[in-house]
Amino acid sequence: MNLKYPVAVLLLFCSFCVHVAAADLRLYTEDYRPFSYLENGKPSGMAVAVVEELIRRTGEPASIELVPWTRGYHQVRHQADTALFSTVRTAQREAEFQWVGPIARGYTRFYTHKDAGLRVTSLDDVRQLGTLAVPKQWYSYELLREQKLENLYGVPTPQDMLRMFRHGRVKLLLANTLTLDGMLAEQGMNAEQLQAQFDLMANDSYIAFSLQTDAGRVARWRQALQQMRHDGSLERIYRHWFPTADERTLIDLLRLE
Protein backbone atom coordinates (compact mmCIF):
# COMPACT_ATOMS: atom_id res chain seq x y z
CA MET A 1 0.00 0.00 0.00
CA ASN A 2 1.38 3.40 -1.02
CA LEU A 3 1.00 5.86 1.88
CA LYS A 4 2.71 8.81 0.22
CA TYR A 5 -0.47 10.27 -1.29
CA PRO A 6 -2.64 10.12 1.87
CA VAL A 7 0.21 11.56 3.94
CA ALA A 8 0.71 14.39 1.47
CA VAL A 9 -3.01 15.18 1.56
CA LEU A 10 -2.98 15.15 5.37
CA LEU A 11 -0.01 17.51 5.52
CA LEU A 12 -1.67 19.85 3.04
CA PHE A 13 -4.88 19.81 5.07
CA CYS A 14 -3.01 20.58 8.31
CA SER A 15 -1.18 23.41 6.59
CA PHE A 16 -4.53 24.81 5.43
CA CYS A 17 -5.94 24.61 8.97
CA VAL A 18 -2.98 26.50 10.39
CA HIS A 19 -3.37 29.17 7.70
CA VAL A 20 -7.06 29.59 8.49
CA ALA A 21 -6.42 29.79 12.24
CA ALA A 22 -3.78 32.44 11.70
CA ALA A 23 -5.89 34.63 9.39
CA ASP A 24 -5.44 38.29 10.20
CA LEU A 25 -8.28 39.87 12.13
CA ARG A 26 -9.57 43.09 10.55
CA LEU A 27 -11.00 45.52 13.07
CA TYR A 28 -13.08 48.41 11.76
CA THR A 29 -13.95 51.59 13.62
CA GLU A 30 -15.19 55.06 12.72
CA ASP A 31 -14.10 58.61 13.48
CA TYR A 32 -15.98 59.01 16.77
CA ARG A 33 -14.04 60.91 19.42
CA PRO A 34 -12.93 60.06 22.01
CA PHE A 35 -13.57 56.38 21.23
CA SER A 36 -11.68 56.34 17.95
CA TYR A 37 -10.01 58.81 15.61
CA LEU A 38 -6.78 59.36 13.69
CA GLU A 39 -3.86 61.10 15.37
CA ASN A 40 -0.72 61.63 13.29
CA GLY A 41 -2.08 59.10 10.84
CA LYS A 42 -2.59 56.36 13.45
CA PRO A 43 -5.77 55.13 15.19
CA SER A 44 -6.17 56.55 18.68
CA GLY A 45 -8.88 56.88 21.32
CA MET A 46 -10.34 55.09 24.32
CA ALA A 47 -11.79 52.14 22.42
CA VAL A 48 -8.66 51.85 20.29
CA ALA A 49 -6.55 51.65 23.46
CA VAL A 50 -8.72 48.80 24.78
CA VAL A 51 -8.61 46.92 21.47
CA GLU A 52 -4.85 47.34 21.12
CA GLU A 53 -4.37 45.89 24.60
CA LEU A 54 -6.65 42.97 23.71
CA ILE A 55 -4.63 42.35 20.55
CA ARG A 56 -1.46 42.27 22.66
CA ARG A 57 -2.94 39.88 25.22
CA THR A 58 -4.44 37.46 22.70
CA GLY A 59 -1.41 37.58 20.40
CA GLU A 60 -3.73 38.02 17.45
CA PRO A 61 -2.42 39.10 14.04
CA ALA A 62 -4.76 42.07 13.62
CA SER A 63 -5.14 45.53 12.10
CA ILE A 64 -7.34 48.52 12.95
CA GLU A 65 -8.83 50.64 10.18
CA LEU A 66 -10.95 53.80 10.38
CA VAL A 67 -13.78 53.63 7.84
CA PRO A 68 -17.27 55.10 7.46
CA TRP A 69 -19.68 53.33 9.79
CA THR A 70 -21.84 51.91 7.01
CA ARG A 71 -18.83 50.29 5.32
CA GLY A 72 -17.58 48.71 8.54
CA TYR A 73 -21.07 47.49 9.42
CA HIS A 74 -21.44 45.87 5.98
CA GLN A 75 -18.02 44.20 6.10
CA VAL A 76 -18.57 42.66 9.52
CA ARG A 77 -22.01 41.35 8.63
CA HIS A 78 -20.63 39.48 5.62
CA GLN A 79 -16.99 38.52 6.22
CA ALA A 80 -15.14 36.21 8.59
CA ASP A 81 -12.33 37.40 10.85
CA THR A 82 -13.74 40.92 11.14
CA ALA A 83 -15.03 43.04 14.01
CA LEU A 84 -16.59 46.49 14.44
CA PHE A 85 -16.14 48.80 17.43
CA SER A 86 -17.52 50.60 19.29
CA THR A 87 -20.98 49.14 18.64
CA VAL A 88 -24.05 49.64 20.81
CA ARG A 89 -25.57 46.26 21.64
CA THR A 90 -29.32 46.20 21.07
CA ALA A 91 -32.06 43.60 20.82
CA GLN A 92 -32.37 44.26 17.09
CA ARG A 93 -28.63 43.67 16.52
CA GLU A 94 -28.23 40.80 18.98
CA ALA A 95 -28.34 37.96 16.46
CA GLU A 96 -26.18 39.74 13.86
CA PHE A 97 -22.86 39.57 15.74
CA GLN A 98 -20.78 37.82 18.38
CA TRP A 99 -20.31 40.31 21.21
CA VAL A 100 -17.25 41.12 23.33
CA GLY A 101 -17.78 43.69 26.06
CA PRO A 102 -18.99 46.01 27.16
CA ILE A 103 -15.93 48.24 27.04
CA ALA A 104 -17.79 51.47 27.91
CA ARG A 105 -21.13 52.62 29.26
CA GLY A 106 -22.82 55.92 28.53
CA TYR A 107 -26.22 57.54 28.01
CA THR A 108 -27.84 59.00 24.92
CA ARG A 109 -29.17 62.34 26.16
CA PHE A 110 -31.05 65.30 24.74
CA TYR A 111 -29.47 68.76 25.06
CA THR A 112 -30.54 72.32 24.25
CA HIS A 113 -28.65 75.61 24.10
CA LYS A 114 -28.42 76.90 27.67
CA ASP A 115 -29.74 80.33 26.74
CA ALA A 116 -32.79 78.86 24.96
CA GLY A 117 -34.71 78.54 28.23
CA LEU A 118 -36.31 75.26 27.18
CA ARG A 119 -37.40 72.36 29.36
CA VAL A 120 -37.71 69.01 27.60
CA THR A 121 -38.82 65.99 29.63
CA SER A 122 -40.34 63.55 27.14
CA LEU A 123 -40.64 62.59 23.49
CA ASP A 124 -43.96 64.44 23.45
CA ASP A 125 -41.97 67.61 24.14
CA VAL A 126 -39.47 66.67 21.43
CA ARG A 127 -42.31 66.39 18.93
CA GLN A 128 -43.22 70.03 19.58
CA LEU A 129 -39.76 71.50 18.93
CA GLY A 130 -39.44 71.27 15.16
CA THR A 131 -36.93 69.23 13.18
CA LEU A 132 -34.81 66.74 15.12
CA ALA A 133 -31.59 65.88 13.24
CA VAL A 134 -30.01 62.50 14.06
CA PRO A 135 -27.34 60.56 12.11
CA LYS A 136 -29.00 57.78 10.13
CA GLN A 137 -26.42 55.17 11.16
CA TRP A 138 -27.09 55.66 14.89
CA TYR A 139 -29.24 53.18 16.73
CA SER A 140 -31.05 56.11 18.36
CA TYR A 141 -32.30 57.05 14.87
CA GLU A 142 -33.76 53.56 14.46
CA LEU A 143 -35.35 53.79 17.91
CA LEU A 144 -36.92 57.20 17.28
CA ARG A 145 -38.23 56.08 13.90
CA GLU A 146 -39.92 53.13 15.63
CA GLN A 147 -41.51 55.66 17.99
CA LYS A 148 -43.13 57.32 14.92
CA LEU A 149 -41.39 60.63 15.57
CA GLU A 150 -42.76 62.68 12.69
CA ASN A 151 -40.16 65.46 12.97
CA LEU A 152 -37.17 63.07 12.79
CA TYR A 153 -34.67 64.02 10.08
CA GLY A 154 -31.82 61.67 9.20
CA VAL A 155 -28.43 63.25 8.45
CA PRO A 156 -25.29 61.54 7.10
CA THR A 157 -22.90 62.23 10.00
CA PRO A 158 -22.75 63.51 13.61
CA GLN A 159 -20.87 66.54 12.26
CA ASP A 160 -23.90 67.46 10.14
CA MET A 161 -26.11 67.27 13.21
CA LEU A 162 -23.72 69.45 15.24
CA ARG A 163 -23.52 72.10 12.54
CA MET A 164 -27.30 72.32 12.32
CA PHE A 165 -27.52 72.68 16.09
CA ARG A 166 -24.73 75.27 16.28
CA HIS A 167 -26.37 77.42 13.61
CA GLY A 168 -29.80 77.21 15.24
CA ARG A 169 -31.43 75.17 12.49
CA VAL A 170 -32.52 72.62 15.12
CA LYS A 171 -33.30 73.22 18.79
CA LEU A 172 -32.24 69.85 20.15
CA LEU A 173 -28.98 67.91 20.16
CA LEU A 174 -28.86 64.16 20.80
CA ALA A 175 -25.51 62.82 21.97
CA ASN A 176 -23.77 60.11 23.97
CA THR A 177 -22.55 61.52 27.28
CA LEU A 178 -19.11 59.96 26.68
CA THR A 179 -18.59 61.51 23.24
CA LEU A 180 -20.26 64.88 23.78
CA ASP A 181 -17.11 66.88 24.59
CA GLY A 182 -15.25 65.63 21.53
CA MET A 183 -18.18 66.33 19.24
CA LEU A 184 -18.59 69.85 20.57
CA ALA A 185 -14.87 70.62 20.34
CA GLU A 186 -14.96 69.92 16.60
CA GLN A 187 -17.47 72.76 16.26
CA GLY A 188 -15.71 75.16 18.62
CA MET A 189 -18.25 74.59 21.38
CA ASN A 190 -18.18 73.24 24.94
CA ALA A 191 -20.58 71.57 27.37
CA GLU A 192 -21.04 74.78 29.41
CA GLN A 193 -23.05 76.16 26.51
CA LEU A 194 -25.59 73.35 26.79
CA GLN A 195 -28.46 72.43 29.06
CA ALA A 196 -28.92 68.70 29.64
CA GLN A 197 -32.53 67.58 29.30
CA PHE A 198 -33.51 63.89 29.55
CA ASP A 199 -31.96 60.52 28.70
CA LEU A 200 -33.34 58.65 25.72
CA MET A 201 -31.54 55.44 26.67
CA ALA A 202 -28.52 53.91 28.32
CA ASN A 203 -26.05 52.28 25.96
CA ASP A 204 -23.18 49.86 26.34
CA SER A 205 -20.41 49.86 23.74
CA TYR A 206 -19.06 46.51 22.52
CA ILE A 207 -16.68 44.96 20.01
CA ALA A 208 -18.96 43.20 17.51
CA PHE A 209 -17.42 40.19 15.73
CA SER A 210 -18.87 38.72 12.56
CA LEU A 211 -20.89 35.53 12.89
CA GLN A 212 -18.43 33.87 10.49
CA THR A 213 -15.50 34.47 12.85
CA ASP A 214 -14.34 31.37 14.75
CA ALA A 215 -16.11 31.19 18.13
CA GLY A 216 -12.87 30.12 19.82
CA ARG A 217 -11.19 33.32 18.70
CA VAL A 218 -14.07 35.39 20.08
CA ALA A 219 -13.90 33.46 23.36
CA ARG A 220 -10.21 34.35 23.72
CA TRP A 221 -11.07 38.02 23.36
CA ARG A 222 -13.81 37.72 25.99
CA GLN A 223 -11.39 36.06 28.37
CA ALA A 224 -8.73 38.71 27.77
CA LEU A 225 -11.24 41.51 28.43
CA GLN A 226 -12.30 39.83 31.65
CA GLN A 227 -8.65 39.73 32.72
CA MET A 228 -8.45 43.46 32.02
CA ARG A 229 -11.41 44.01 34.35
CA HIS A 230 -9.79 42.00 37.12
CA ASP A 231 -6.27 43.43 36.92
CA GLY A 232 -7.39 47.06 36.69
CA SER A 233 -6.27 47.67 33.10
CA LEU A 234 -9.75 48.50 31.79
CA GLU A 235 -10.36 50.92 34.66
CA ARG A 236 -7.04 52.71 34.06
CA ILE A 237 -7.81 53.19 30.36
CA TYR A 238 -11.35 54.32 31.15
CA ARG A 239 -10.26 56.89 33.73
CA HIS A 240 -7.55 58.23 31.43
CA TRP A 241 -10.05 59.04 28.71
CA PHE A 242 -13.02 59.86 30.96
CA PRO A 243 -11.53 61.43 34.13
CA THR A 244 -14.92 62.77 35.23
CA ALA A 245 -16.78 59.49 34.62
CA ASP A 246 -19.66 58.69 36.92
CA GLU A 247 -18.35 56.38 39.64
CA ARG A 248 -21.49 54.28 39.89
CA THR A 249 -21.53 53.66 36.15
CA LEU A 250 -17.85 52.69 36.18
CA ILE A 251 -18.31 50.26 39.07
CA ASP A 252 -21.22 48.60 37.27
CA LEU A 253 -19.17 48.30 34.08
CA LEU A 254 -16.26 46.65 35.84
CA ARG A 255 -18.51 44.14 37.59
CA LEU A 256 -19.89 42.74 34.34
CA GLU A 257 -18.77 39.24 33.42
C-alpha positions in Angstrom: 0.0 0.0 0.0 1.4 3.4 -1.0 1.0 5.9 1.9 2.7 8.8 0.2 -0.5 10.3 -1.3 -2.6 10.1 1.9 0.2 11.6 3.9 0.7 14.4 1.5 -3.0 15.2 1.6 -3.0 15.2 5.4 0.0 17.5 5.5 -1.7 19.8 3.0 -4.9 19.8 5.1 -3.0 20.6 8.3 -1.2 23.4 6.6 -4.5 24.8 5.4 -5.9 24.6 9.0 -3.0 26.5 10.4 -3.4 29.2 7.7 -7.1 29.6 8.5 -6.4 29.8 12.2 -3.8 32.4 11.7 -5.9 34.6 9.4 -5.4 38.3 10.2 -8.3 39.9 12.1 -9.6 43.1 10.6 -11.0 45.5 13.1 -13.1 48.4 11.8 -14.0 51.6 13.6 -15.2 55.1 12.7 -14.1 58.6 13.5 -16.0 59.0 16.8 -14.0 60.9 19.4 -12.9 60.1 22.0 -13.6 56.4 21.2 -11.7 56.3 17.9 -10.0 58.8 15.6 -6.8 59.4 13.7 -3.9 61.1 15.4 -0.7 61.6 13.3 -2.1 59.1 10.8 -2.6 56.4 13.4 -5.8 55.1 15.2 -6.2 56.5 18.7 -8.9 56.9 21.3 -10.3 55.1 24.3 -11.8 52.1 22.4 -8.7 51.8 20.3 -6.6 51.7 23.5 -8.7 48.8 24.8 -8.6 46.9 21.5 -4.9 47.3 21.1 -4.4 45.9 24.6 -6.6 43.0 23.7 -4.6 42.4 20.5 -1.5 42.3 22.7 -2.9 39.9 25.2 -4.4 37.5 22.7 -1.4 37.6 20.4 -3.7 38.0 17.4 -2.4 39.1 14.0 -4.8 42.1 13.6 -5.1 45.5 12.1 -7.3 48.5 13.0 -8.8 50.6 10.2 -10.9 53.8 10.4 -13.8 53.6 7.8 -17.3 55.1 7.5 -19.7 53.3 9.8 -21.8 51.9 7.0 -18.8 50.3 5.3 -17.6 48.7 8.5 -21.1 47.5 9.4 -21.4 45.9 6.0 -18.0 44.2 6.1 -18.6 42.7 9.5 -22.0 41.3 8.6 -20.6 39.5 5.6 -17.0 38.5 6.2 -15.1 36.2 8.6 -12.3 37.4 10.8 -13.7 40.9 11.1 -15.0 43.0 14.0 -16.6 46.5 14.4 -16.1 48.8 17.4 -17.5 50.6 19.3 -21.0 49.1 18.6 -24.1 49.6 20.8 -25.6 46.3 21.6 -29.3 46.2 21.1 -32.1 43.6 20.8 -32.4 44.3 17.1 -28.6 43.7 16.5 -28.2 40.8 19.0 -28.3 38.0 16.5 -26.2 39.7 13.9 -22.9 39.6 15.7 -20.8 37.8 18.4 -20.3 40.3 21.2 -17.3 41.1 23.3 -17.8 43.7 26.1 -19.0 46.0 27.2 -15.9 48.2 27.0 -17.8 51.5 27.9 -21.1 52.6 29.3 -22.8 55.9 28.5 -26.2 57.5 28.0 -27.8 59.0 24.9 -29.2 62.3 26.2 -31.0 65.3 24.7 -29.5 68.8 25.1 -30.5 72.3 24.3 -28.7 75.6 24.1 -28.4 76.9 27.7 -29.7 80.3 26.7 -32.8 78.9 25.0 -34.7 78.5 28.2 -36.3 75.3 27.2 -37.4 72.4 29.4 -37.7 69.0 27.6 -38.8 66.0 29.6 -40.3 63.5 27.1 -40.6 62.6 23.5 -44.0 64.4 23.4 -42.0 67.6 24.1 -39.5 66.7 21.4 -42.3 66.4 18.9 -43.2 70.0 19.6 -39.8 71.5 18.9 -39.4 71.3 15.2 -36.9 69.2 13.2 -34.8 66.7 15.1 -31.6 65.9 13.2 -30.0 62.5 14.1 -27.3 60.6 12.1 -29.0 57.8 10.1 -26.4 55.2 11.2 -27.1 55.7 14.9 -29.2 53.2 16.7 -31.1 56.1 18.4 -32.3 57.1 14.9 -33.8 53.6 14.5 -35.3 53.8 17.9 -36.9 57.2 17.3 -38.2 56.1 13.9 -39.9 53.1 15.6 -41.5 55.7 18.0 -43.1 57.3 14.9 -41.4 60.6 15.6 -42.8 62.7 12.7 -40.2 65.5 13.0 -37.2 63.1 12.8 -34.7 64.0 10.1 -31.8 61.7 9.2 -28.4 63.2 8.4 -25.3 61.5 7.1 -22.9 62.2 10.0 -22.7 63.5 13.6 -20.9 66.5 12.3 -23.9 67.5 10.1 -26.1 67.3 13.2 -23.7 69.4 15.2 -23.5 72.1 12.5 -27.3 72.3 12.3 -27.5 72.7 16.1 -24.7 75.3 16.3 -26.4 77.4 13.6 -29.8 77.2 15.2 -31.4 75.2 12.5 -32.5 72.6 15.1 -33.3 73.2 18.8 -32.2 69.8 20.2 -29.0 67.9 20.2 -28.9 64.2 20.8 -25.5 62.8 22.0 -23.8 60.1 24.0 -22.6 61.5 27.3 -19.1 60.0 26.7 -18.6 61.5 23.2 -20.3 64.9 23.8 -17.1 66.9 24.6 -15.2 65.6 21.5 -18.2 66.3 19.2 -18.6 69.9 20.6 -14.9 70.6 20.3 -15.0 69.9 16.6 -17.5 72.8 16.3 -15.7 75.2 18.6 -18.3 74.6 21.4 -18.2 73.2 24.9 -20.6 71.6 27.4 -21.0 74.8 29.4 -23.0 76.2 26.5 -25.6 73.4 26.8 -28.5 72.4 29.1 -28.9 68.7 29.6 -32.5 67.6 29.3 -33.5 63.9 29.6 -32.0 60.5 28.7 -33.3 58.7 25.7 -31.5 55.4 26.7 -28.5 53.9 28.3 -26.1 52.3 26.0 -23.2 49.9 26.3 -20.4 49.9 23.7 -19.1 46.5 22.5 -16.7 45.0 20.0 -19.0 43.2 17.5 -17.4 40.2 15.7 -18.9 38.7 12.6 -20.9 35.5 12.9 -18.4 33.9 10.5 -15.5 34.5 12.8 -14.3 31.4 14.8 -16.1 31.2 18.1 -12.9 30.1 19.8 -11.2 33.3 18.7 -14.1 35.4 20.1 -13.9 33.5 23.4 -10.2 34.4 23.7 -11.1 38.0 23.4 -13.8 37.7 26.0 -11.4 36.1 28.4 -8.7 38.7 27.8 -11.2 41.5 28.4 -12.3 39.8 31.7 -8.6 39.7 32.7 -8.5 43.5 32.0 -11.4 44.0 34.4 -9.8 42.0 37.1 -6.3 43.4 36.9 -7.4 47.1 36.7 -6.3 47.7 33.1 -9.7 48.5 31.8 -10.4 50.9 34.7 -7.0 52.7 34.1 -7.8 53.2 30.4 -11.3 54.3 31.1 -10.3 56.9 33.7 -7.6 58.2 31.4 -10.0 59.0 28.7 -13.0 59.9 31.0 -11.5 61.4 34.1 -14.9 62.8 35.2 -16.8 59.5 34.6 -19.7 58.7 36.9 -18.4 56.4 39.6 -21.5 54.3 39.9 -21.5 53.7 36.1 -17.9 52.7 36.2 -18.3 50.3 39.1 -21.2 48.6 37.3 -19.2 48.3 34.1 -16.3 46.7 35.8 -18.5 44.1 37.6 -19.9 42.7 34.3 -18.8 39.2 33.4 
